[in-house]
Amino acid sequence: MPNIKSAKKRAKQSEKHRTINYARKSDVKTAVKKVLDAVAEKDIEQARSLLQAAQAKIARASGKSVLHRKTAARKMSRLAKKVSAIEKPVA
């Protein structure tokens, strides 16, 4: 347990950031799962709109350093690829 005032404050801030980061990461996972469900159902319109929302959440998490920028780019790329695959099926 911290004894110094600044250490107490830092511990409080760390806990606050941890909960915010956890919520943000969970939000990203939920958004990704919704897109994947729409892709599985082959619902193009819903998949597109959910993809846009998911990309916004991923980009925000990346900007807040919750996700590494390359991890965020990879997630967005793979989601976009899956959505475009149902738009034009490969023969």
SULHUFEN-V434205 format. One line per field, one symbol per residue. ss: DSSP state (@ for helix, = for strand, . for the rest). phi: phi as a letter, one per 40 degrees, with the letter a starting at -180 (. if undefined). burial: I if it has 9 or more other ideal C-beta (glycine too) atoms within 8 Angstrom, else O. Layout:
ss: ???
phi: ???
burial: ???
This chain:
ss: ....@@@@@@@@@@@@@@@@@@@@@@@@@@@@@@@@@@@@...@@@@@@@@@@@@@@@@@@@@.....@@@@@@@@@@@@@@@@@@@....
phi: .cbcdccccccccccccccccccccccccccccccccccccfccccccccccccccccccccccgcbccccccccccccccccccccbccc
burial: OOOOOOIIOIIOOOOOOOOOIOOIIOIIOOIIOIIIOIIOOOOIOIIIOIIOIIIOIIIIIIOOOIIOOOIIIOIIOOIIOIIOIIOOOOO
